[in-house]
Amino acid sequence: MDNPLTLLRNRLRTLPPKARLALIALVALGAVLLLVRHLALAKTETFQGYVEAEYVHVASPVAGALSELRVRRGQQVAAGAPLFVLEQDFERAALAVATHSLKQAADRLADAQKGQRAPELAAVSARLGQVSTSMRLAETEFKRRQKLFELRTISTEELDQARTDYELKVQQVREMSANLSTARLGSRSDAVNAAQAEVEASKARVEQAAWTLSQKSQAAPAAALVFDTLFSQGEWVPAGKPVAVLLPPENIKVRFFVPEQSVGRLQVGQEARVRFDGAASGAAGDVAVRISFVSPTAEYTPPILFSSSSRAKLVFLVEARPAPEAALVLHPGQPVDVLIDASTGK
């Protein structure tokens, strides 16, 4: 069998000169393109890594039996979507008691700020009118006795008795006037302040009871995948124990390790590409990521990574995050290859 080069040479000899030149140019162009592609690949560094996730464990700070589990494993939920509800009978009753206590405290404060009732005020006012009339009568009698004393018709003793009776009535009028003013004022300032403080304390108890009741039902803090549910309906859930485990797409990241001679070219914000098994071939199937963390501390190569590009004893951990919409194709624990352009640092 003839050598392919010999066949190509014989074929060229049979072609017209122009066709021969065109074929030679086409072959040369293909060789140049292969060389450019080889040089581009040589400038790209590839590191082994894996996908990791930061899970959100949703729990209630209050213990209770799980009465409703409103999501299932593998479900996509929107931000604010209800996840689960714990039994709430005790908390509802506590909120009702706190609400009634607040109403009682508010009524006591209003009563302390008011004066006496209208009939009571009328009685005090009538008593004031009586003593005022007695005072005027005593005043008239005293003036009459003064004139009689000047005419030496009565004794000094009778005049003194009339003066004393008049002054007594004056003091009674002052006393009843003060009583009427006091009856219109309401309680003393200290009592009013104490009633006000009780109202504020009752409001705080209502807010506390309402917060406790609200914690018996939890919603998704962000749009996420329900990665797992840890309790079934009817089970007792201790305080602080997660019921649902969520995985928001923004919490997916890629971790990989780079040797000491390459870490100096990496920086936070730098772009990279992630390639994994099953993705579309070529750059079109890569997932764009951006470096979010470069460890300042060296560590030994993880034993799970056995490749010719990761044989350095000391490596640096690097983390990169994809865009939330691109993170959906990545799965925690999935092995990946991270491609970084070594020539431009992008």
C-alpha contacts under 8 A as a table, 3 or more apart, distances in Angstrom:
res1	aa1	res2	aa2	distance
2	D	6	T	6.54
2	D	7	L	6.62
3	N	6	T	5.13
3	N	7	L	6.35
4	P	7	L	5.01
4	P	8	L	6.10
5	L	8	L	5.02
5	L	9	R	6.07
6	T	9	R	5.02
6	T	10	N	6.15
7	L	10	N	5.12
7	L	11	R	6.04
8	L	11	R	4.99
8	L	12	L	6.15
9	R	12	L	5.16
9	R	13	R	6.46
10	N	13	R	5.17
10	N	14	T	6.68
11	R	14	T	5.35
11	R	15	L	6.68
12	L	15	L	5.25
12	L	20	R	5.78
13	R	16	P	7.91
13	R	20	R	7.86
15	L	19	A	6.10
15	L	20	R	5.64
16	P	19	A	5.38
16	P	20	R	6.01
17	P	20	R	4.98
17	P	21	L	6.25
18	K	21	L	5.21
18	K	22	A	6.30
19	A	22	A	5.07
19	A	23	L	6.21
20	R	23	L	5.32
20	R	24	I	6.31
21	L	24	I	5.15
21	L	25	A	6.20
22	A	25	A	5.14
22	A	26	L	6.21
23	L	26	L	5.06
23	L	27	V	6.26
24	I	27	V	5.21
24	I	28	A	6.20
25	A	28	A	5.05
25	A	29	L	6.11
26	L	29	L	5.13
26	L	30	G	6.32
27	V	30	G	5.19
27	V	31	A	6.34
28	A	31	A	5.10
28	A	32	V	6.27
29	L	32	V	5.07
29	L	33	L	6.26
30	G	33	L	5.14
30	G	34	L	6.22
31	A	34	L	5.13
31	A	35	L	6.21
32	V	35	L	5.05
32	V	36	V	6.21
33	L	36	V	5.08
33	L	37	R	6.15
34	L	37	R	5.16
34	L	38	H	6.12
35	L	38	H	5.06
35	L	39	L	6.22
36	V	39	L	5.13
36	V	40	A	6.20
37	R	40	A	5.10
37	R	41	L	6.19
38	H	41	L	5.21
38	H	42	A	6.13
39	L	42	A	4.97
39	L	43	K	6.46
40	A	43	K	5.25
40	A	44	T	6.76
41	L	44	T	5.26
42	A	45	E	7.60
43	K	341	D	5.99
43	K	342	A	5.26
43	K	343	S	5.58
44	T	339	L	6.34
44	T	340	I	5.54
44	T	341	D	4.40
44	T	342	A	5.32
44	T	343	S	7.46
45	E	339	L	5.67
45	E	340	I	5.26
45	E	341	D	6.23
45	E	342	A	5.91
46	T	309	S	7.70
46	T	337	D	6.31
46	T	338	V	5.47
46	T	339	L	4.57
46	T	340	I	6.47
47	F	256	F	6.64
47	F	257	F	6.84
47	F	258	V	6.64
47	F	309	S	6.99
47	F	310	S	7.50
47	F	337	D	5.62
47	F	338	V	5.05
47	F	339	L	6.56
48	Q	256	F	5.90
48	Q	257	F	7.04
48	Q	305	L	7.14
48	Q	310	S	7.75
48	Q	335	P	7.47
48	Q	336	V	6.10
48	Q	337	D	4.76
48	Q	338	V	6.21
49	G	254	V	6.86
49	G	255	R	5.45
49	G	256	F	3.96
49	G	257	F	6.76
49	G	335	P	5.88
49	G	336	V	5.29
49	G	337	D	6.02
49	G	338	V	6.86
50	Y	254	V	5.77
50	Y	255	R	5.58
50	Y	256	F	6.53
50	Y	332	P	7.66
50	Y	333	G	5.89
50	Y	334	Q	5.38
50	Y	335	P	4.25
50	Y	336	V	5.26
50	Y	337	D	7.93
51	V	252	I	7.18
51	V	253	K	5.89
51	V	254	V	4.52
51	V	255	R	6.25
51	V	330	L	6.88
51	V	331	H	6.29
51	V	332	P	4.81
51	V	333	G	5.15
51	V	334	Q	5.24
51	V	335	P	6.54
51	V	336	V	7.20
52	E	252	I	6.03
52	E	253	K	5.41
52	E	254	V	5.91
52	E	255	R	6.80
52	E	331	H	7.69
52	E	332	P	4.72
52	E	333	G	5.97
52	E	334	Q	7.99
53	A	247	L	7.26
53	A	251	N	5.69
53	A	252	I	4.50
53	A	253	K	6.04
53	A	332	P	5.78
54	E	247	L	7.03
54	E	251	N	5.19
54	E	252	I	6.55
55	Y	245	V	6.47
55	Y	246	L	5.77
55	Y	247	L	5.13
55	Y	248	P	7.62
55	Y	251	N	7.19
56	V	245	V	5.65
56	V	246	L	4.94
56	V	247	L	6.20
56	V	248	P	7.79
57	H	242	P	5.41
57	H	243	V	7.42
57	H	244	A	6.12
57	H	245	V	4.63
57	H	246	L	6.39
58	V	218	Q	7.48
58	V	220	A	7.84
58	V	242	P	5.15
58	V	243	V	6.14
58	V	244	A	5.39
58	V	245	V	6.18
58	V	246	L	7.48
59	A	218	Q	7.47
59	A	239	A	7.69
59	A	240	G	5.36
59	A	241	K	5.46
59	A	242	P	4.09
59	A	243	V	5.66
59	A	244	A	7.23
60	S	63	A	7.04
60	S	215	Q	5.87
60	S	216	K	6.34
60	S	217	S	7.55
60	S	218	Q	7.01
60	S	239	A	6.09
60	S	240	G	5.40
60	S	241	K	6.99
60	S	242	P	7.30
61	P	215	Q	6.82
61	P	239	A	4.89
61	P	240	G	4.74
61	P	241	K	7.98
62	V	212	T	7.18
62	V	215	Q	6.78
62	V	216	K	6.69
62	V	238	P	7.38
62	V	239	A	4.65
62	V	240	G	6.92
63	A	86	L	7.95
63	A	236	W	7.58
63	A	237	V	5.65
63	A	238	P	4.63
63	A	239	A	4.13
63	A	240	G	7.53
64	G	86	L	5.55
64	G	87	E	5.92
64	G	88	Q	8.00
64	G	216	K	7.83
64	G	236	W	5.74
64	G	237	V	5.47
64	G	238	P	6.72
64	G	239	A	7.64
65	A	86	L	5.45
65	A	87	E	5.55
65	A	233	Q	7.88
65	A	234	G	5.73
65	A	235	E	5.52
65	A	236	W	4.22
65	A	237	V	5.76
66	L	69	L	7.16
66	L	84	F	7.49
66	L	85	V	6.24
66	L	86	L	4.48
66	L	87	E	6.32
66	L	231	F	7.71
66	L	232	S	7.16
66	L	233	Q	5.12
66	L	234	G	5.01
66	L	235	E	5.57
66	L	236	W	6.19
66	L	237	V	6.50
67	S	84	F	7.84
67	S	85	V	5.79
67	S	86	L	5.12
67	S	87	E	5.45
67	S	233	Q	5.66
67	S	234	G	5.75
68	E	84	F	5.40
68	E	85	V	4.94
68	E	86	L	6.73
68	E	233	Q	6.03
69	L	72	R	7.86
69	L	83	L	6.39
69	L	84	F	4.48
69	L	85	V	6.59
69	L	232	S	7.30
69	L	233	Q	6.19
70	R	82	P	6.60
70	R	83	L	5.18
70	R	84	F	5.42
71	V	75	Q	6.83
71	V	82	P	7.96
71	V	83	L	5.73
71	V	84	F	7.46
71	V	226	V	7.49
72	R	75	Q	5.76
72	R	226	V	6.86
72	R	228	D	7.61
72	R	229	T	6.91
73	R	226	V	5.32
73	R	227	F	5.79
73	R	228	D	4.99
73	R	229	T	6.16
74	G	225	L	6.25
74	G	226	V	5.22
74	G	227	F	5.80
74	G	228	D	7.27
75	Q	225	L	5.83
75	Q	226	V	5.26
75	Q	227	F	7.90
76	Q	223	A	7.48
76	Q	224	A	5.88
76	Q	225	L	4.54
76	Q	226	V	6.17
77	V	81	A	6.20
77	V	220	A	7.30
77	V	223	A	5.61
77	V	224	A	5.61
77	V	225	L	6.32
77	V	226	V	7.17
78	A	81	A	5.52
78	A	220	A	7.06
78	A	222	A	6.48
78	A	223	A	4.18
78	A	224	A	6.62
79	A	219	A	7.72
79	A	220	A	5.33
79	A	221	P	5.56
79	A	222	A	4.03
79	A	223	A	4.41
79	A	224	A	7.57
80	G	219	A	5.17
80	G	220	A	4.92
80	G	221	P	5.98
80	G	222	A	6.79
80	G	223	A	7.95
81	A	219	A	5.27
81	A	220	A	5.34
82	P	217	S	7.53
82	P	218	Q	6.13
82	P	219	A	4.20
82	P	220	A	6.40
83	L	217	S	7.57
83	L	218	Q	5.74
83	L	219	A	5.07
83	L	220	A	6.40
83	L	244	A	7.34
84	F	217	S	5.78
84	F	218	Q	5.80
84	F	219	A	7.34
84	F	243	V	7.74
85	V	216	K	5.76
85	V	217	S	4.25
85	V	218	Q	6.67
86	L	216	K	5.02
86	L	217	S	6.20
87	E	216	K	7.07
88	Q	91	E	5.29
88	Q	92	R	6.05
88	Q	213	L	6.59
88	Q	216	K	6.55
89	D	92	R	5.23
89	D	93	A	6.29
90	F	93	A	5.20
90	F	94	A	6.20
91	E	94	A	4.98
91	E	95	L	6.15
91	E	209	A	6.69
91	E	210	A	7.96
91	E	212	T	6.70
91	E	213	L	5.24
92	R	95	L	5.12
92	R	96	A	6.26
92	R	213	L	6.58
93	A	96	A	5.05
93	A	97	V	6.25
94	A	97	V	5.16
94	A	98	A	6.20
94	A	209	A	6.19
95	L	98	A	5.10
95	L	99	T	6.08
95	L	206	V	6.10
95	L	209	A	4.91
95	L	210	A	6.07
95	L	213	L	7.79
96	A	99	T	5.07
96	A	100	H	6.31
97	V	100	H	5.25
97	V	101	S	6.19
98	A	101	S	5.04
98	A	102	L	6.20
98	A	202	S	6.67
98	A	205	R	5.95
98	A	206	V	5.05
98	A	209	A	7.19
99	T	102	L	5.13
99	T	103	K	6.42
99	T	202	S	7.79
99	T	206	V	5.87
100	H	103	K	5.03
100	H	104	Q	6.33
101	S	104	Q	5.10
101	S	105	A	6.20
101	S	202	S	6.35
102	L	105	A	5.11
102	L	106	A	6.10
102	L	199	V	6.14
102	L	202	S	4.79
102	L	203	K	6.20
102	L	206	V	7.55
103	K	106	A	5.12
103	K	107	D	6.22
104	Q	107	D	5.13
104	Q	108	R	6.24
105	A	108	R	5.09
105	A	109	L	6.22
105	A	195	A	6.81
105	A	198	E	6.09
105	A	199	V	5.12
105	A	202	S	7.17
106	A	109	L	5.10
106	A	110	A	6.21
106	A	195	A	7.88
106	A	196	Q	7.93
106	A	199	V	5.76
107	D	110	A	5.06
107	D	111	D	6.13
108	R	111	D	5.04
108	R	112	A	6.11
108	R	195	A	6.52
109	L	112	A	5.05
109	L	113	Q	6.22
109	L	192	V	6.43
109	L	195	A	4.93
109	L	196	Q	6.08
109	L	199	V	7.51
110	A	113	Q	5.15
110	A	114	K	6.38
111	D	114	K	5.24
111	D	115	G	7.84
111	D	186	G	7.77
112	A	115	G	7.66
112	A	186	G	5.75
112	A	187	S	4.98
112	A	188	R	7.99
112	A	191	A	7.14
112	A	192	V	5.74
112	A	195	A	7.47
113	Q	185	L	7.61
113	Q	186	G	5.36
113	Q	187	S	6.28
113	Q	192	V	6.48
114	K	184	R	7.45
114	K	185	L	6.67
114	K	186	G	4.72
114	K	187	S	7.44
115	G	182	T	7.83
115	G	183	A	5.42
115	G	184	R	4.28
115	G	185	L	4.93
115	G	186	G	3.82
115	G	187	S	7.40
116	Q	120	E	6.11
116	Q	121	L	6.27
116	Q	183	A	5.33
116	Q	184	R	6.14
116	Q	186	G	6.60
117	R	120	E	5.34
117	R	121	L	6.26
118	A	121	L	5.05
118	A	122	A	6.09
119	P	122	A	4.95
119	P	123	A	6.24
120	E	123	A	5.13
120	E	124	V	6.37
121	L	124	V	5.17
121	L	125	S	6.05
121	L	180	L	6.83
121	L	183	A	6.60
121	L	184	R	7.38
122	A	125	S	4.98
122	A	126	A	6.06
123	A	126	A	5.08
123	A	127	R	6.23
124	V	127	R	5.07
124	V	128	L	6.22
124	V	176	M	7.19
124	V	179	N	7.28
124	V	180	L	5.93
125	S	128	L	5.00
125	S	129	G	6.28
125	S	176	M	7.94
125	S	180	L	6.51
126	A	129	G	4.96
126	A	130	Q	6.32
127	R	130	Q	5.06
127	R	131	V	6.40
127	R	176	M	7.11
128	L	131	V	5.33
128	L	132	S	6.02
128	L	173	V	6.23
128	L	176	M	5.19
128	L	177	S	6.49
129	G	132	S	5.00
129	G	133	T	6.21
130	Q	133	T	5.23
130	Q	134	S	6.30
131	V	134	S	4.91
131	V	135	M	6.00
131	V	169	K	6.55
131	V	172	Q	6.32
131	V	173	V	5.58
131	V	176	M	7.89
132	S	135	M	5.00
132	S	136	R	6.32
132	S	169	K	7.56
132	S	170	V	7.84
132	S	173	V	5.68
133	T	136	R	5.18
133	T	137	L	6.23
134	S	137	L	5.05
134	S	138	A	6.06
134	S	169	K	6.47
135	M	138	A	4.98
135	M	139	E	6.02
135	M	166	Y	6.12
135	M	169	K	4.62
135	M	170	V	5.82
135	M	173	V	7.36
136	R	139	E	4.96
136	R	140	T	6.21
137	L	140	T	5.18
137	L	141	E	6.21
138	A	141	E	5.04
138	A	142	F	6.03
138	A	162	A	7.17
138	A	165	D	6.35
138	A	166	Y	4.65
138	A	169	K	7.09
139	E	142	F	5.09
139	E	143	K	6.27
139	E	166	Y	5.45
140	T	143	K	5.25
140	T	144	R	6.24
141	E	144	R	5.08
141	E	145	R	6.17
141	E	162	A	6.69
142	F	145	R	5.08
142	F	146	Q	6.20
142	F	159	L	7.17
142	F	162	A	4.97
142	F	163	R	5.69
142	F	166	Y	6.68
143	K	146	Q	5.03
143	K	147	K	6.55
144	R	147	K	5.33
144	R	148	L	6.36
145	R	148	L	4.94
145	R	149	F	5.94
145	R	154	I	7.47
145	R	158	E	7.58
145	R	159	L	5.73
145	R	162	A	6.98
146	Q	149	F	5.04
146	Q	150	E	6.23
146	Q	159	L	6.51
147	K	150	E	5.06
147	K	151	L	6.37
148	L	151	L	5.03
148	L	152	R	6.16
148	L	153	T	5.18
148	L	154	I	5.93
149	F	152	R	4.72
149	F	153	T	5.69
149	F	154	I	5.19
149	F	155	S	6.56
149	F	156	T	7.08
149	F	159	L	6.88
150	E	153	T	7.57
151	L	154	I	7.98
152	R	155	S	7.13
154	I	158	E	6.50
154	I	159	L	7.40
155	S	158	E	5.48
155	S	159	L	6.67
156	T	159	L	5.10
156	T	160	D	6.17
157	E	160	D	5.16
157	E	161	Q	6.23
158	E	161	Q	5.08
158	E	162	A	6.31
159	L	162	A	5.16
159	L	163	R	6.23
160	D	163	R	5.05
160	D	164	T	6.08
161	Q	164	T	5.14
161	Q	165	D	6.15
162	A	165	D	5.17
162	A	166	Y	6.24
163	R	166	Y	5.16
163	R	167	E	6.24
164	T	167	E	5.19
164	T	168	L	6.09
165	D	168	L	5.14
165	D	169	K	6.35
166	Y	169	K	5.21
166	Y	170	V	6.36
167	E	170	V	5.00
167	E	171	Q	6.36
168	L	171	Q	5.22
168	L	172	Q	6.31
169	K	172	Q	4.98
169	K	173	V	6.26
170	V	173	V	5.18
170	V	174	R	6.42
171	Q	174	R	5.06
171	Q	175	E	6.14
172	Q	175	E	4.98
172	Q	176	M	6.19
173	V	176	M	5.26
173	V	177	S	6.10
174	R	177	S	5.09
174	R	178	A	6.21
175	E	178	A	5.20
175	E	179	N	6.24
176	M	179	N	4.88
176	M	180	L	6.15
177	S	180	L	5.17
177	S	181	S	6.30
178	A	181	S	5.11
178	A	182	T	6.12
179	N	182	T	5.06
179	N	183	A	6.06
180	L	183	A	5.04
180	L	184	R	6.39
181	S	184	R	5.25
181	S	185	L	6.49
182	T	185	L	5.17
182	T	186	G	6.98
183	A	186	G	6.29
187	S	191	A	6.10
187	S	192	V	6.35
188	R	191	A	5.36
188	R	192	V	6.31
189	S	192	V	4.99
189	S	193	N	6.03
190	D	193	N	5.07
190	D	194	A	6.16
191	A	194	A	5.06
191	A	195	A	6.21
192	V	195	A	5.06
192	V	196	Q	6.14
193	N	196	Q	4.97
193	N	197	A	6.16
194	A	197	A	5.09
194	A	198	E	6.29
195	A	198	E	5.07
195	A	199	V	6.36
196	Q	199	V	5.09
196	Q	200	E	6.42
197	A	200	E	5.12
197	A	201	A	6.19
198	E	201	A	5.03
198	E	202	S	6.09
199	V	202	S	5.06
199	V	203	K	6.23
200	E	203	K	5.04
200	E	204	A	6.32
201	A	204	A	5.09
201	A	205	R	6.32
202	S	205	R	5.02
202	S	206	V	6.26
203	K	206	V	5.06
203	K	207	E	6.25
204	A	207	E	5.07
204	A	208	Q	6.08
205	R	208	Q	5.00
205	R	209	A	6.07
206	V	209	A	5.13
206	V	210	A	6.05
207	E	210	A	5.04
207	E	211	W	6.03
208	Q	211	W	5.11
208	Q	212	T	6.18
209	A	212	T	5.13
209	A	213	L	6.20
210	A	213	L	5.08
210	A	214	S	6.15
211	W	214	S	5.02
211	W	215	Q	6.26
212	T	215	Q	5.23
212	T	216	K	6.87
213	L	216	K	5.51
213	L	217	S	7.87
214	S	217	S	5.97
214	S	218	Q	7.98
215	Q	218	Q	6.48
220	A	223	A	6.96
220	A	224	A	7.73
222	A	248	P	6.77
223	A	248	P	6.06
224	A	246	L	5.93
224	A	247	L	5.24
224	A	248	P	3.97
224	A	249	P	6.41
225	L	246	L	5.61
225	L	247	L	5.05
225	L	248	P	6.15
225	L	249	P	7.78
226	V	229	T	7.52
226	V	244	A	7.09
226	V	245	V	6.10
226	V	246	L	4.69
226	V	247	L	6.42
227	F	244	A	7.79
227	F	245	V	5.48
227	F	246	L	5.26
227	F	247	L	6.02
228	D	244	A	5.98
228	D	245	V	5.10
228	D	246	L	7.11
229	T	232	S	7.94
229	T	243	V	5.79
229	T	244	A	4.50
229	T	245	V	6.17
230	L	242	P	7.09
230	L	243	V	5.14
230	L	244	A	6.18
230	L	245	V	7.83
231	F	235	E	6.51
231	F	237	V	7.55
231	F	243	V	5.78
232	S	235	E	5.82
237	V	241	K	6.48
237	V	243	V	7.72
238	P	241	K	5.54
242	P	245	V	7.11
247	L	251	N	6.69
247	L	252	I	7.80
248	P	251	N	5.43
248	P	252	I	7.41
249	P	252	I	5.63
249	P	324	P	4.98
249	P	325	E	7.33
249	P	327	A	5.75
249	P	328	L	6.47
250	E	253	K	7.94
250	E	321	R	7.74
250	E	322	P	7.73
250	E	323	A	7.05
250	E	324	P	4.91
250	E	327	A	7.32
252	I	321	R	6.69
252	I	322	P	7.51
252	I	327	A	6.44
252	I	330	L	7.78
252	I	332	P	7.51
253	K	319	E	6.66
253	K	320	A	5.72
253	K	321	R	4.56
253	K	322	P	6.77
254	V	319	E	5.58
254	V	320	A	5.17
254	V	321	R	6.16
255	R	317	L	7.00
255	R	318	V	5.81
255	R	319	E	4.61
255	R	320	A	6.60
256	F	317	L	6.02
256	F	318	V	5.47
256	F	319	E	6.54
256	F	338	V	7.47
257	F	301	T	7.70
257	F	310	S	7.86
257	F	315	V	5.85
257	F	316	F	5.37
257	F	317	L	4.70
257	F	318	V	5.89
258	V	262	S	6.22
258	V	263	V	6.02
258	V	310	S	7.36
258	V	315	V	5.31
258	V	316	F	5.39
258	V	317	L	6.76
258	V	318	V	7.30
259	P	262	S	5.59
259	P	263	V	6.34
259	P	310	S	6.99
259	P	312	A	5.91
259	P	314	L	6.40
259	P	315	V	4.38
259	P	316	F	6.34
260	E	263	V	5.45
260	E	264	G	7.40
260	E	312	A	7.86
260	E	314	L	6.73
260	E	315	V	5.82
260	E	316	F	6.96
261	Q	264	G	6.76
262	S	265	R	5.79
262	S	266	L	7.29
263	V	266	L	5.39
263	V	316	F	6.89
264	G	267	Q	7.83
265	R	342	A	7.64
265	R	345	G	6.25
266	L	270	Q	6.88
266	L	294	V	7.58
266	L	345	G	6.88
267	Q	270	Q	5.71
267	Q	291	I	7.02
267	Q	293	F	7.94
267	Q	294	V	6.85
268	V	290	R	7.70
268	V	291	I	5.11
268	V	292	S	5.16
268	V	293	F	5.87
268	V	294	V	6.76
269	G	290	R	5.57
269	G	291	I	5.15
269	G	292	S	6.10
270	Q	290	R	5.56
270	Q	291	I	5.34
270	Q	345	G	7.32
270	Q	346	K	5.82
271	E	288	A	7.19
271	E	289	V	5.90
271	E	290	R	4.49
271	E	291	I	6.33
271	E	340	I	7.55
271	E	346	K	5.19
272	A	288	A	6.04
272	A	289	V	5.32
272	A	290	R	5.99
272	A	291	I	7.31
272	A	338	V	6.84
272	A	339	L	5.88
272	A	340	I	5.04
272	A	341	D	7.51
272	A	346	K	6.44
273	R	286	D	5.82
273	R	287	V	5.52
273	R	288	A	4.69
273	R	289	V	5.80
273	R	338	V	5.70
273	R	339	L	5.07
273	R	340	I	6.61
274	V	286	D	5.40
274	V	287	V	4.98
274	V	288	A	6.37
274	V	289	V	6.97
274	V	336	V	6.45
274	V	337	D	5.68
274	V	338	V	4.62
274	V	339	L	6.19
275	R	279	A	7.11
275	R	285	G	7.17
275	R	286	D	5.03
275	R	287	V	6.63
275	R	336	V	5.73
275	R	337	D	5.12
275	R	338	V	6.41
275	R	339	L	7.57
276	F	279	A	5.91
276	F	286	D	7.81
276	F	335	P	6.86
276	F	336	V	4.72
276	F	337	D	6.24
277	D	336	V	7.54
279	A	285	G	5.38
279	A	286	D	7.34
280	A	284	A	6.65
280	A	285	G	4.19
280	A	286	D	7.59
281	S	284	A	6.93
281	S	285	G	5.65
282	G	285	G	5.84
282	G	286	D	7.18
283	A	286	D	5.20
287	V	322	P	7.21
287	V	326	A	6.72
288	A	322	P	6.05
288	A	323	A	7.64
288	A	326	A	7.74
289	V	320	A	5.85
289	V	321	R	5.22
289	V	322	P	4.15
289	V	323	A	6.93
290	R	320	A	5.14
290	R	321	R	5.44
290	R	322	P	6.29
291	I	294	V	7.59
291	I	318	V	7.27
291	I	319	E	5.82
291	I	320	A	3.92
291	I	321	R	6.37
292	S	318	V	7.85
292	S	319	E	5.69
292	S	320	A	5.05
292	S	321	R	6.44
293	F	318	V	5.63
293	F	319	E	4.99
293	F	320	A	6.79
294	V	316	F	7.28
294	V	317	L	6.24
294	V	318	V	4.56
294	V	319	E	6.52
295	S	298	A	7.38
295	S	316	F	5.84
295	S	317	L	5.25
295	S	318	V	6.08
296	P	316	F	7.42
297	T	316	F	6.59
298	A	314	L	5.89
298	A	315	V	5.51
298	A	316	F	4.96
298	A	317	L	7.62
299	E	314	L	5.32
299	E	315	V	5.53
299	E	316	F	6.27
299	E	317	L	7.89
300	Y	313	K	5.48
300	Y	314	L	4.73
300	Y	315	V	6.06
301	T	305	L	7.24
301	T	310	S	7.25
301	T	311	R	7.40
301	T	312	A	6.97
301	T	313	K	5.61
301	T	314	L	5.98
301	T	315	V	5.86
302	P	305	L	5.86
303	P	306	F	6.98
305	L	310	S	6.90
306	F	310	S	6.67
306	F	311	R	7.26
307	S	310	S	5.37
307	S	311	R	6.59
308	S	311	R	5.81
309	S	312	A	7.95
312	A	315	V	6.63
322	P	326	A	6.11
322	P	327	A	5.63
323	A	326	A	5.23
323	A	327	A	6.09
324	P	327	A	5.11
324	P	328	L	7.18
325	E	328	L	6.20
326	A	329	V	6.40
326	A	330	L	7.94
327	A	330	L	5.40
328	L	331	H	7.58
330	L	334	Q	7.21
331	H	334	Q	5.60
340	I	345	G	7.23
340	I	346	K	6.34
341	D	344	T	6.00
341	D	345	G	5.64
341	D	346	K	5.29
342	A	345	G	5.34
342	A	346	K	7.31
